[in-house]
Amino acid sequence: MKHRMKKAPMGWNSYDYYDTAVNEEQVKANADFMAAHMKEAGWEYIVVDIEWYAKDAGTMRDKYQYIPFGDEEIDAYGRLLPAVNRFPSAADGKGFGPLAAYVHNLGLKFGIHIMRGIPRIAAHQHMPVFGSSVTANDIADPSSICGWNPDMYGVRRNVEGAQAYYDSIISLYAEWGVDFIKCDDICNTNVYPHNPYSAAHEVEMLQRAIQKSGRDIVLSLSPGPALIEKAWHYEKYANMWRITDDFWDNWDLLRNMFDRCELWQNHVAEGAYPDCDMLPLGKLGKGFGKPEWDTNFTKDEQITMMTLWCIFGSPLMIGAELTKLDEWTLDLLTRKDILKLVSNDYAGRQFDKNEDCAVWSCLNQTTGEKYIAFFNFKETAQEIQCDLKEVEQFADTEGNVSCAKELWSRKEIAVQGNVLTDTVPSHGARLFELH
């Protein structure tokens, strides 16, 4: 049985700030910060994103994000290893074991990004597949590639050695102490528009390998957009899957996320979470060949983003450099009264949406806690109203609502005749706990 957790995963991912070039010292600094300032609020995963095996990552950023046929650290069985020049504790075959232990000693969990498939260099050099009698070229599918990253070939379906390869890499990661795997070019293999879920068999092989490893490992699938008609497959074999392509600090992308959450709202379940992608707030982008920048989201837009991600039940992954968070952003990310909505105990549903606004409800069926969120899509402030008697989620609950506490501002407002009304700023949100 796949790993089941009590809430959607919450953590930090190196991509939005460091791109391909994060190193061990930087990962440790972010882990230290999370342990000291965020762990108590529920944050726990530290995830090293793409190309940790590339010794030359980031050295040709003016030409390439991913250097074609670059200098990669790899073992005799075609398994990629951390680049020792960037992760010195990985020397002498230790891999990510020492870094994972460092993160675990802080009371946190450790994750890595992988590309689906087998390294092209392993196939070209006919490297043996650990635990089998075949070589990498026997299982590599040269017609299955990633359109934006040149490192891998897909793995063939139903051939000898294919499952053994995935078993070998996952068992290695389990030995290192990996708790979270983000697999890329698998949720939507978008280079093949006629068959965008062409790697479904590799999702299944990954999950089988995780089961064999005996370690609880979260399986996260990227990139999106995930295919709603394949929701059953994502739910069966993965723990989270991206419902969007890369999400950045742009209002149009945030507005579009309401349409995606509307589509996926009924598929949030224990151990199975549609993923709205990372939270691009704070300081971003140092690794992208340009100076770091402050998020382009306004404070109201950041509140909208956090409110939607939480009430929908998305995983929460921060993309910023944590050590540079200001007090306002750190407070935004550590509000336990709001973050608890990503727990499996809370179910969020869209109640209303039009061109100007959206209203979501949320209910904890065990405790009876009720929430309403107002979202303003307009360029100006507007009054939003909701007749609480009409909210489907609350139909079987008892009693009238007399007051509501707006959680971000911590202000109480009166509710007249079971109708909740408030003025919401442009691109802003209000999140109410009802009493």
C-alpha positions in Angstrom: 0.0 0.0 0.0 1.3 3.5 -0.9 2.4 5.9 1.8 -0.6 7.6 3.5 -0.2 10.8 5.5 -2.5 12.8 7.8 -2.1 16.0 5.7 -0.8 17.2 2.4 3.0 17.5 2.4 4.5 20.8 3.5 8.1 21.8 2.8 10.8 23.7 0.9 12.1 23.0 -2.6 15.3 24.4 -4.0 14.1 25.1 -7.6 12.5 28.6 -7.5 15.6 30.2 -6.0 18.5 28.0 -7.1 17.3 26.4 -10.3 19.8 23.5 -11.1 22.7 24.8 -9.0 21.9 24.3 -5.3 24.7 22.9 -3.1 25.0 21.2 0.2 25.8 24.3 2.2 22.7 26.0 0.9 20.4 23.1 1.5 21.7 22.8 5.1 21.1 26.6 5.7 17.5 26.3 4.6 17.0 23.1 6.7 18.4 24.9 9.7 16.0 27.8 9.2 13.0 25.6 8.8 13.8 23.7 11.9 14.3 26.8 13.9 11.4 28.9 12.7 8.9 26.8 10.8 8.8 23.2 11.9 6.4 23.9 14.8 3.9 25.2 12.2 4.0 21.9 10.4 6.7 22.4 7.7 8.9 19.3 7.4 10.2 18.4 3.9 13.6 19.7 2.5 13.7 18.8 -1.2 16.7 19.0 -3.5 15.4 19.7 -6.9 16.7 19.0 -10.4 20.1 17.9 -11.6 21.8 17.4 -8.2 24.0 14.8 -10.2 25.3 17.5 -12.6 28.8 18.6 -11.8 28.6 21.5 -14.3 25.0 22.6 -13.5 24.5 26.3 -13.9 27.9 26.9 -15.6 26.3 27.7 -19.0 23.2 29.4 -17.9 23.4 32.0 -20.7 22.9 29.2 -23.2 21.2 26.3 -21.4 19.2 25.5 -18.4 20.1 21.9 -18.7 23.5 21.4 -20.4 23.1 18.7 -23.1 25.2 15.6 -22.3 26.8 17.3 -19.4 29.2 16.1 -16.7 27.2 13.7 -14.5 28.1 11.7 -11.4 27.0 8.1 -12.0 27.8 4.6 -10.6 28.6 1.4 -12.5 25.0 0.5 -12.7 23.8 3.6 -14.4 22.4 5.2 -11.2 23.0 8.9 -10.8 24.7 10.1 -7.7 25.1 13.5 -6.1 27.8 15.7 -7.7 30.6 15.6 -5.1 31.8 19.1 -6.0 28.4 20.4 -4.9 27.6 17.9 -2.2 31.0 17.0 -0.6 29.5 14.7 2.0 28.4 12.3 -0.9 32.1 11.3 -1.4 33.2 7.7 -1.2 29.8 6.3 -2.3 27.9 7.8 0.6 25.4 9.5 -1.8 22.8 11.7 0.0 23.0 9.6 3.2 25.0 12.1 5.2 22.8 15.1 4.1 19.6 13.1 4.7 20.9 12.3 8.2 21.6 16.0 8.8 18.1 16.9 7.9 16.6 14.0 10.0 18.6 15.2 13.0 16.8 18.5 12.8 13.5 16.6 13.0 12.7 17.1 9.3 12.4 14.9 6.3 14.5 14.8 3.2 13.5 14.7 -0.5 15.0 14.7 -4.0 13.9 15.4 -7.5 14.5 12.8 -10.3 13.7 12.6 -14.0 11.8 9.6 -15.1 13.7 6.9 -17.0 17.3 5.9 -17.3 20.3 8.1 -18.0 21.2 8.3 -21.7 24.8 7.8 -20.9 24.0 4.5 -19.2 22.2 3.3 -22.3 25.0 4.5 -24.7 27.7 2.8 -22.6 25.6 -0.4 -22.1 25.9 -0.2 -18.3 24.6 -3.3 -16.4 21.2 -2.9 -14.6 21.6 -3.9 -11.0 19.8 -7.0 -10.0 19.3 -8.2 -13.6 21.1 -9.9 -16.5 20.4 -7.0 -18.9 22.1 -3.7 -19.7 20.7 -0.2 -19.8 20.3 -0.2 -23.6 18.0 -3.2 -23.3 15.4 -1.3 -21.3 15.9 2.3 -22.6 13.3 3.5 -25.0 15.0 6.0 -27.3 11.6 7.1 -28.7 10.6 8.3 -25.2 12.3 11.5 -24.2 11.8 14.7 -22.4 11.2 17.8 -24.5 13.1 20.1 -22.2 15.7 18.0 -20.4 18.3 15.9 -22.3 19.4 13.6 -19.5 17.2 10.5 -19.8 15.5 8.0 -22.0 12.1 6.5 -20.9 12.1 2.9 -19.7 10.3 0.3 -21.8 7.1 -1.3 -20.7 7.1 -5.1 -19.8 10.7 -5.9 -20.7 13.2 -7.8 -18.6 15.2 -5.5 -16.3 12.8 -2.5 -16.5 11.4 -3.1 -13.0 14.8 -4.1 -11.7 16.2 -0.7 -12.7 13.5 1.2 -10.8 13.9 -1.2 -7.9 17.6 -0.5 -7.9 17.4 3.3 -7.8 14.6 3.4 -5.2 16.4 0.9 -2.9 19.5 3.2 -3.2 17.4 6.2 -2.2 15.9 4.3 0.7 19.4 3.4 1.9 20.2 7.1 1.8 17.1 7.9 3.9 15.0 9.7 1.3 11.5 10.4 2.4 10.1 12.2 -0.7 10.7 11.8 -4.5 9.5 14.3 -7.0 9.6 12.6 -10.4 9.5 14.9 -13.4 8.5 14.4 -17.0 5.9 11.8 -15.9 2.6 13.5 -14.8 2.2 14.9 -18.3 4.8 13.9 -20.9 3.9 17.0 -22.9 6.3 16.4 -25.8 3.7 13.8 -26.9 0.4 15.7 -27.2 -1.3 12.6 -28.8 -0.4 10.6 -25.6 0.3 13.0 -22.7 0.3 10.2 -20.1 2.7 7.9 -22.1 4.7 7.2 -18.9 1.8 5.7 -16.9 3.7 2.4 -16.7 6.7 4.1 -15.2 4.5 5.6 -12.5 3.4 2.1 -11.6 7.0 0.8 -11.6 8.1 3.6 -9.3 5.3 2.8 -6.8 6.1 -0.9 -6.9 9.7 -0.1 -6.3 8.8 2.1 -3.3 6.7 -0.8 -1.9 9.6 -3.2 -2.2 12.0 -0.8 -0.5 10.0 -1.0 2.7 10.4 2.7 3.3 7.6 5.3 3.5 8.4 7.5 0.6 6.1 10.2 -0.8 5.8 10.0 -4.6 5.2 13.4 -6.3 4.5 13.6 -10.0 5.5 16.6 -12.3 4.9 18.5 -14.4 1.3 19.3 -15.1 -1.3 19.8 -16.1 -2.4 16.5 -14.9 -5.2 14.8 -16.9 -8.5 14.8 -15.1 -9.6 11.6 -17.0 -6.5 9.9 -15.4 -7.4 11.0 -11.9 -8.0 7.4 -10.8 -4.5 6.4 -11.9 -2.8 9.3 -10.1 -4.8 8.5 -7.0 -3.9 4.8 -7.1 -0.2 5.1 -7.7 1.0 8.6 -6.5 0.7 10.8 -3.4 0.6 14.1 -5.2 0.5 15.2 -8.9 0.8 18.6 -10.5 -2.4 20.1 -11.9 -0.5 22.9 -13.6 2.7 23.5 -15.4 5.4 25.5 -13.6 3.6 28.1 -11.4 5.2 31.5 -11.0 4.5 34.9 -9.5 2.0 36.1 -12.1 -1.6 37.1 -11.4 -3.0 35.5 -14.5 -1.5 32.1 -13.4 -3.0 32.6 -10.0 -6.4 33.5 -11.4 -6.2 30.4 -13.6 -5.6 28.2 -10.6 -9.1 28.7 -9.5 -10.3 27.0 -12.7 -7.9 24.1 -12.0 -9.0 23.7 -8.4 -12.6 23.7 -9.5 -11.8 20.8 -11.8 -9.9 18.8 -9.2 -11.7 19.6 -5.9 -13.4 16.2 -5.5 -10.1 14.3 -5.9 -8.4 15.5 -2.7 -8.1 12.4 -0.4 -5.9 10.8 2.3 -2.5 10.2 0.7 -3.7 11.6 -2.6 -3.3 15.3 -3.3 -3.7 17.4 -6.5 -0.8 19.7 -6.4 -1.0 23.5 -7.2 2.8 23.7 -7.4 5.2 25.7 -5.4 4.6 29.0 -3.5 6.7 31.7 -5.4 7.0 34.2 -2.6 9.9 35.9 -0.8 13.2 36.0 -2.7 13.3 34.1 -5.9 15.5 33.3 -8.9 19.2 33.7 -8.0 20.1 30.5 -9.9 18.3 31.5 -13.1 21.2 33.5 -14.6 19.9 36.9 -13.3 19.7 38.7 -10.0 17.3 37.5 -7.4 14.0 39.2 -7.3 11.2 39.8 -4.7 8.0 38.0 -5.6 5.9 40.0 -8.1 2.8 39.1 -6.1 1.3 41.8 -3.9 0.7 41.0 -0.3 -3.1 40.6 -1.1 -2.2 38.2 -3.9 0.0 36.2 -1.6 -2.8 35.9 0.9 -5.1 34.8 -2.0 -2.6 32.1 -3.0 -2.1 30.8 0.6 -5.9 30.8 1.2 -6.7 28.9 -2.0 -3.9 26.3 -1.6 -4.9 25.7 2.0 -8.7 25.5 1.6 -8.3 23.4 -1.5 -6.0 21.0 0.3 -2.9 21.3 -2.0 0.6 20.4 -0.9 2.6 23.4 0.2 6.1 23.8 -1.1 8.0 27.0 -0.6 10.3 28.1 -3.4 12.0 31.0 -1.7 15.4 31.2 0.0 14.2 30.7 3.5 17.0 32.5 5.2 16.0 35.7 3.5 12.3 35.7 4.5 11.0 38.9 6.0 8.8 39.0 9.1 5.6 39.5 7.1 6.2 36.5 4.8 7.3 34.3 7.7 4.1 35.1 9.5 2.1 34.3 6.3 3.7 30.9 6.3 3.4 30.0 9.9 -0.2 30.6 10.7 -1.2 27.3 12.3 -4.9 28.3 12.4 -4.8 28.4 8.6 -2.3 25.8 7.7 -4.3 23.1 9.6 -6.8 23.2 6.6 -4.4 21.0 4.6 -5.1 18.2 7.0 -7.2 15.3 5.8 -9.8 16.2 8.3 -10.8 19.3 6.3 -12.7 19.3 3.0 -12.8 22.4 0.9 -15.4 23.0 -1.9 -16.1 25.8 -4.3 -19.5 27.3 -3.6 -19.6 30.0 -6.2 -17.4 31.5 -9.0 -17.9 34.1 -11.7 -15.8 36.6 -13.5 -15.5 38.9 -10.5 -15.1 36.6 -7.5 -15.1 33.1 -6.0 -16.4 31.7 -2.7 -15.2 28.5 -1.1 -16.5 26.6 1.9 -14.6 24.2 4.2 -15.9 21.7 6.7 -14.3 19.5 9.3 -16.9 16.7 9.6 -15.5 15.5 12.9 -15.3 18.7 14.9 -18.0 20.6 12.9 -15.6 23.6 12.2 -16.9 25.7 9.3 -15.0 28.1 7.1 -15.8 30.5 4.2 -13.3 32.1 1.9 -14.0 35.1 -0.3 -11.7 35.8 -3.3 -11.8 39.0 -5.3 -10.7 38.8 -9.0 -11.3 42.4 -9.8 -8.8 45.3 -10.1 -10.7 47.2 -7.4 -12.1 46.4 -4.0 -15.6 44.9 -3.9 -18.2 43.7 -1.4 -18.8 40.0 -1.5 -21.7 38.3 0.2 -22.7 34.7 1.0 -26.0 33.3 2.3 -24.7 30.6 4.6 -28.0 28.7 4.5 -27.4 28.0 0.8 -23.9 26.4 1.3 -24.2 22.8 0.4 -21.4 21.7 2.8 -23.2 23.1 5.8 -26.7 21.7 5.0 -26.5 19.0 7.6 -24.9 21.1 10.3 -26.9 22.7 13.1 -27.5 26.2 14.2 -27.3 29.7 12.8 -24.0 31.6 12.4 -23.9 34.8 14.4 -20.3 35.9 14.0 -17.2 35.1 11.9 -13.5 35.6 12.6 -11.4 36.7 9.7 -8.3 34.6 10.3 -5.6 36.7 8.4 -6.6 40.0 10.2 -7.9 38.2 13.3 -10.9 40.5 13.3 -14.4 39.4 14.3 -17.4 40.5 12.2 -21.1 40.1 12.9 -23.2 37.9 10.6 -26.7 39.3 10.0 -29.5 36.8 9.3 -27.0 34.1 8.4 -25.6 36.3 5.6 -21.8 36.9 5.6 -20.7 40.2 4.0 -17.3 41.8 3.7 -15.3 44.1 1.5 -12.3 42.4 -0.1 -9.4 44.2 -1.6 -8.3 43.9 -5.3 -6.9 40.4 -6.0 -7.3 39.7 -2.2 -9.0 37.1 0.0 -10.8 36.8 3.3 -10.9 33.6 5.2 -13.5 33.3 7.9 -14.0 30.8 10.7 -17.7 30.7 11.5 -19.3 30.6 15.0 
